[in-house]
């Protein structure tokens, strides 16, 4: 895909949604971190249903660490892999208190050193909480990047590298959310809504659907 077409794609995404935002419910960087850890292999909706009660009981690293894994479990039982996630939340909360004074660090290295935090989670936190121009490649972004021809790659890391390199600077801050929301609601996995897609004439996908 050439640079002009790539720019036009992002211009249209920006026109449709000038200020995209995460669909996870949170108030602080710590709550965002917890929500993103919980969202692995789970929907944002399921996470948002569980976190209000959890955050009311333990909305800070200090309180989460004091609560402990066993007591965290009942709050997140409706979310997949809840036992492992409860252990990770208790452990990362303790490390935030011990190593970072109870604050969420704004560096990739420090974030990825926390239990349950991989590259994708770190990218989301860096982008949403701290305004970094990172792109967390989940299944939606991976699909959109490959299907449209925007940044084809065999692995999420390869797609991320191509997107970071090729996305014009003016769009880099919001590229993550534009692409994930486009994949979640328009460029869906089983039957993409091609006739209603604002990018349909720019997209290089050969299997475009004919009806919504």
C-alpha positions as CSV (number, residue, x, y, z in Angstrom):
1,X,0.0,0.0,0.0
2,X,1.4,3.4,-1.0
3,X,1.8,6.3,1.5
4,X,-1.0,8.4,-0.1
5,X,-3.6,5.6,0.3
6,X,-2.4,5.0,3.9
7,X,-2.8,8.7,4.7
8,X,-6.3,8.8,3.2
9,X,-7.3,5.8,5.3
10,X,-6.3,7.5,8.5
11,X,-7.9,10.8,7.4
12,X,-11.2,9.1,7.0
13,X,-10.9,7.3,10.3
14,X,-10.2,10.6,12.0
15,X,-13.1,12.3,10.3
16,X,-15.5,9.6,11.5
17,X,-14.1,9.6,15.1
18,X,-11.8,12.6,15.9
19,X,-11.1,11.6,19.5
20,X,-11.3,7.8,19.9
21,X,-11.1,6.4,23.4
22,X,-10.8,3.0,25.1
23,X,-14.0,1.2,25.8
24,X,-12.7,-0.1,29.1
25,X,-14.0,1.7,32.2
26,X,-11.3,3.2,34.4
27,X,-10.5,6.4,36.3
28,X,-6.7,6.1,37.0
29,X,-3.7,4.6,35.3
30,X,-3.8,1.8,37.9
31,X,-7.4,1.0,37.1
32,X,-6.6,1.0,33.4
33,X,-3.7,-1.4,34.0
34,X,-5.9,-3.8,35.9
35,X,-8.7,-3.6,33.3
36,X,-6.3,-4.3,30.5
37,X,-4.8,-7.3,32.3
38,X,-8.3,-8.6,32.8
39,X,-9.2,-8.1,29.2
40,X,-6.8,-10.7,27.9
41,X,-9.0,-13.4,26.2
42,X,-12.1,-11.6,27.5
43,X,-14.4,-8.9,26.2
44,X,-14.3,-5.3,27.3
45,X,-17.9,-5.6,28.3
46,X,-17.3,-8.5,30.6
47,X,-14.4,-6.6,32.2
48,X,-16.5,-3.5,32.7
49,X,-19.2,-5.5,34.4
50,X,-16.7,-6.9,36.9
51,X,-14.4,-4.0,37.7
52,X,-16.8,-1.5,39.5
53,X,-17.1,-3.7,42.5
54,X,-13.4,-4.7,42.4
55,X,-12.3,-1.0,42.2
56,X,-14.6,-0.1,45.0
57,X,-12.9,-2.6,47.2
58,X,-9.3,-2.1,45.9
59,X,-8.9,0.8,43.6
60,X,-5.2,1.4,44.5
61,X,-2.1,-0.8,44.4
62,X,-1.9,-0.7,48.2
63,X,-5.5,-2.0,48.6
64,X,-5.2,-4.5,45.8
65,X,-2.0,-6.0,47.3
66,X,-3.7,-6.1,50.8
67,X,-6.7,-7.8,49.3
68,X,-4.6,-10.7,47.9
69,X,-5.3,-13.2,45.2
70,X,-7.9,-15.3,47.0
71,X,-10.0,-12.3,47.8
72,X,-9.7,-10.9,44.3
73,X,-11.1,-14.0,42.7
74,X,-14.8,-13.6,43.6
75,X,-14.8,-10.1,41.9
76,X,-13.5,-11.5,38.6
77,X,-15.0,-15.0,38.6
78,X,-17.0,-14.2,35.5
79,X,-13.9,-13.4,33.5
80,X,-11.8,-16.1,31.7
81,X,-8.7,-17.3,33.5
82,X,-9.7,-15.5,36.6
83,X,-7.5,-17.5,39.0
84,X,-4.3,-16.7,37.1
85,X,-5.4,-13.1,36.6
86,X,-6.1,-12.8,40.4
87,X,-2.6,-14.0,41.2
88,X,-1.1,-11.6,38.7
89,X,-3.1,-8.6,40.0
90,X,-2.1,-9.2,43.5
91,X,1.5,-9.7,42.5
92,X,1.7,-6.7,40.2
93,X,0.1,-4.5,42.9
94,X,2.7,-5.5,45.4
95,X,5.5,-4.7,42.9
96,X,4.0,-1.3,42.1
97,X,4.1,-0.5,45.9
98,X,7.6,-1.9,46.4
99,X,9.3,-0.7,43.2
100,X,7.3,2.3,42.0
101,X,5.9,4.0,45.1
102,X,2.4,2.8,44.2
103,X,2.5,4.5,40.8
104,X,2.1,2.9,37.4
105,X,5.4,3.4,35.6
106,X,5.4,5.1,32.2
107,X,8.1,2.9,30.6
108,X,7.7,-0.3,28.6
109,X,10.5,-2.1,30.4
110,X,9.0,-1.4,33.9
111,X,5.5,-2.3,32.8
112,X,6.6,-5.6,31.1
113,X,8.4,-6.6,34.3
114,X,5.0,-6.7,36.1
115,X,3.2,-10.1,36.3
116,X,0.6,-10.6,33.6
117,X,1.8,-7.6,31.6
118,X,3.1,-8.4,28.1
119,X,3.9,-6.2,25.2
120,X,0.3,-5.7,24.1
121,X,-0.9,-4.7,27.6
122,X,2.1,-2.3,28.0
123,X,1.3,-0.7,24.7
124,X,-2.3,0.0,25.7
125,X,-1.3,1.5,29.0
126,X,1.5,3.6,27.4
127,X,-0.9,4.9,24.8
128,X,-4.1,5.5,26.8
129,X,-2.6,6.5,30.2
130,X,0.5,8.4,29.1
131,X,-0.2,9.5,25.5
132,X,2.6,7.5,23.8
133,X,2.2,6.7,20.1
134,X,2.2,2.9,20.7
135,X,0.0,0.4,18.9
136,X,-1.2,-2.7,20.7
137,X,-1.9,-5.3,18.0
138,X,-4.8,-7.5,19.1
139,X,-6.8,-9.8,16.9
140,X,-8.9,-6.9,15.5
141,X,-5.9,-4.7,14.5
142,X,-4.1,-7.8,13.2
143,X,-7.1,-8.6,11.0
144,X,-7.6,-5.0,9.8
145,X,-3.9,-4.4,9.0
146,X,-3.7,-7.6,7.0
147,X,-7.1,-7.5,5.3
148,X,-6.9,-3.9,4.1
149,X,-3.2,-4.1,3.2
150,X,-2.3,-1.3,5.6
151,X,0.4,-3.3,7.3
152,X,0.4,-7.0,6.4
153,X,2.4,-9.3,8.6
154,X,2.5,-12.9,9.8
155,X,2.8,-12.0,13.5
156,X,1.4,-9.3,15.8
157,X,4.9,-8.0,16.3
158,X,5.6,-7.8,12.6
159,X,2.3,-5.9,12.1
160,X,3.1,-3.6,15.0
161,X,6.5,-2.7,13.6
162,X,5.1,-2.0,10.2
163,X,2.3,0.2,11.6
164,X,4.7,2.1,13.8
165,X,7.0,2.7,10.9
166,X,4.4,3.6,8.3
167,X,1.7,5.5,10.2
168,X,2.0,9.3,9.6
169,X,3.0,11.1,12.7
170,X,-0.2,13.2,12.9
171,X,-2.2,10.0,13.2
172,X,0.1,8.0,15.5
173,X,-1.5,8.9,18.8
174,X,-4.9,7.6,17.9
175,X,-4.1,4.9,15.3
176,X,-4.4,2.2,17.9
177,X,-8.0,3.0,18.8
178,X,-9.1,3.8,15.2
179,X,-8.0,0.4,14.0
180,X,-9.3,-1.6,16.9
181,X,-12.7,0.0,16.8
182,X,-12.8,-0.4,13.0
183,X,-12.1,-4.1,13.4
184,X,-14.6,-4.5,16.3
185,X,-17.5,-2.9,14.6
186,X,-17.0,-2.7,10.8
187,X,-14.2,-5.0,9.6
188,X,-15.5,-7.9,11.6
189,X,-14.0,-11.4,11.4
190,X,-16.8,-13.5,9.9
191,X,-18.7,-11.0,7.7
192,X,-17.1,-7.6,7.3
193,X,-19.5,-4.8,6.7
194,X,-17.8,-3.7,3.5
195,X,-20.8,-1.9,1.8
196,X,-21.1,0.4,4.9
197,X,-17.3,0.8,5.3
198,X,-15.8,4.3,4.8
199,X,-12.6,2.7,3.6
200,X,-14.0,0.3,1.1
201,X,-12.6,2.0,-2.0
202,X,-9.1,2.2,-0.3
203,X,-9.1,-1.3,1.1
204,X,-7.2,-3.9,-0.8
205,X,-9.2,-6.9,0.5
206,X,-10.2,-9.1,-2.4
207,X,-13.1,-10.8,-0.6
208,X,-15.3,-7.7,0.0
209,X,-18.8,-8.5,1.0
210,X,-21.7,-7.3,-1.2
211,X,-24.4,-6.9,1.4
212,X,-24.5,-5.6,5.0
